Each structure stands twice: as structure tokens, then as C-alpha cells.
């Protein structure tokens, strides 16, 4: 099970678009509300979440959407940082888009890794090899620049779990 954490102020496109791509392949993903069952995004779109915490017995990865102040709200939430730590220690997927890679950078998890983030958040990735690509995978970490790359971000997550990769085929079916 993949868990995508939502905190008030999350970027809606960065949450919904990847989940849509992921679910089209049959992979299971749940929205986790760190601020309750209903979480309001940066553009006043409210999402009803699936659960209030991840189940570590079946976790295959975590996904962090960006947006402000959503990223800051995720960063200060112990459940989120504990889930990230668990995934890092157990070599599970850790995916972050837009501003959210700053959370991973500030925790030191992107040190020495290829990564990308929304322009202006590079200060949190000073020990990373920051690339110009829209979506970057380095081992069990996937990072992406922003909302415009949300579908590709979802496809990269799909590819992480599929052999042969299915992400591009899903995007083609969606006419991306």
C-alpha cells in the first residue's frame, strides 16, 4: 500500500494527478489526512482522506505532495517524518514533489543523491546533486519539480513497482 500524506495547504494537482495515474494500474494508494478526515488544499479544494495514519504492516511507500503551507505542515508532523524514516530504513519508496523534497533534504535523506525540487527550495538540497529534469529517480527516492510534472511523477512511481515499466503506457492512454 502506498500512502500519500495530505496536510492543509497541499497542492491539489500534485496529490490527485499522481494518485489517478497510480490507481489506473491497480496499485493501491490511500490518502492520509494529517489534519483530519477533510483536508483543504492550497486552492480551497477539499479532499476526503482514506485514513488517519499508515498501516506499517503493508506499507510499500510514501508520497509527499508540495504546496504551501502544506509542505511546512507535513514537515512538522511527527507521523509523516516517522513514516519517511521507516521507509528509508526499510528501503521502501519515498516520493516527493515540488516543495516537498525540502523535507527529505532537511532530514539528510537526499545527501549524495540526484534530486529535483521546485525552484527556490534548493537550499534544503545542498548536499544533493540537483538536476534540471522534471522527475528524478535515485534508488528508492523519486523527486519532481512541480504541478506541471505531476502526471510524470505518478508514472515514475508506477514504474518503480512495475516490470516492465507501465508508466509511459498509462500516460499515452491518457493522451499526455
N, C-alpha and C positions, 0 to 999 in steps of 0.2 A: 504494500500500500504506500502510495505517495501522499504526503501531507503538504498542502500549501497554506502557509500562515497568513492570516489577514488581521491587520490592526487598523483602527480608524485612521483614515488618510491614505490608504493604499491606492496605487494607480490601477484603476479598474481594468484597462486593456491588458496590463501585464499579469493580471490574475486570471481573467476569463479566457483570453485567447489561448494561452498555453494549455489550460485545462481542457478546452474544447478539442484541441489537436490531440492531446493525450487520450482523452476518452474515446475518440474515433477509432483508436487502435485496440480498445478493450482493456487497456491498463486501468487500474483503479487509482483514483485520486480523490482526496477529500479536502474540503475547505475547513481549516481550523480557525475558529474565532478566538483571538486572544482578548478581545474586548466584549465578549458576549456572543449570543446567537446571531444577532444582526449587527453587521459591521458596515459603516458608511465610508465610501471611498473618497478620494480627493475631489471628485467631481459630483459629489452628492448622489451617487448610485449605491444603494444598499444591497448587500448580499446576505442571504440567509446561509449560515455555515452548517456543515455536516456534523461537527463535533467540537468539543471544547479543549481537547488535548489529544495528542497522538497515542496510538497503541504501539508500544515498543516491541511487542511480540511479532508484529507483522510489518514493521516499517522498512521500506526499501529506499526511502529518500525524503528530503525536504526541499521545498521550493519557497523562495522569498521574493515576492513582488516588490518593486520600488514604490516611488511616490512619497510625497511629503505632506504631512509629518508621519506617514505610515512607516517609513523605514526607521525613523527615530523611535517610534513606538515599538516596533519589533525588536530593535536593538536593546532596549531597556527591559525587555520581558524575559524573565529567567526561564520560563518554559521553552521559549524559542531558542535561547542560547544553549540550554541543556540538550535540546533535540539536535541542534547543529553539532555539538560536541559528541553526542552519541553516534551520529552518522559519520563524522570524521574518524573517530576511534574504530568504528566497525566497517570502514571503507564502503559506506553507502553513498548514494548520490547526494550532493549538496549543490543546489542550483539557485542563482540569484541574478536578478535583472535590474538595470537602471541604477538607482542609488544603493540598492540592497547589497551589492558586492562590498560596500564600505563596511558592513557588519563583519563579513568574513575577513576583510583586510585588517580591521581593527583588532580582531581576535588572533591575527597572525596566521590564519589558515591558508592565505594566498601567498605567503612568503615563498619566493623562488618559483612561483607558478605563473604560467601565461594566464592573463585575465583581461577583462574589459569592464568598463562601467560608464555611466552617463558622464559626459564631460563636466568637469568641475569637482568630481569626487575622487580624483586620482590621489589626493593627499593621503587617503586611507589605504592606498595600494602601493606605497613607496617601495616596498620590498618585492613587488611583483614585476613581472615582465609585461607591461601594458601594451597590448596590441591595438591595431586600428580596425580589426574585424568587427562585425556586428555581433557575432556569437562565438565564444571560445570555449573549447573543452580541454581540460588538462587533468587527466586521470579521472577521479570521481567528482571533479568540480566543473560546473558549467556556468559561465557568466555571459551576460548580454548587455548591450548599450542602453536600450530603452524601449518604449512602447512600439515604435516602428519595427522592432525586431522580435516582437512577442510571438508571432507565429513560428518564425525560425527557431526561437528559443524552445518552444514546445516541441518542434520537430527534433531538435538536438536531444531533448530529454527522451523522446520516443526512441531515437537511435541508440541511446545509452543502453536501453533494455531490449533491443531487437537485433537479431542476427538472421538474415541480412537486414541492414537498416531499412526502416519503413517510413521514416520521417519525410523524405522528399516526395515519396509517392502520395502520402496524405496531403501534402501541400499542393501537389499537382491536381489532385481530385478537388481541392478547394479553389482551384484556379488562381493560386498565388503566383 
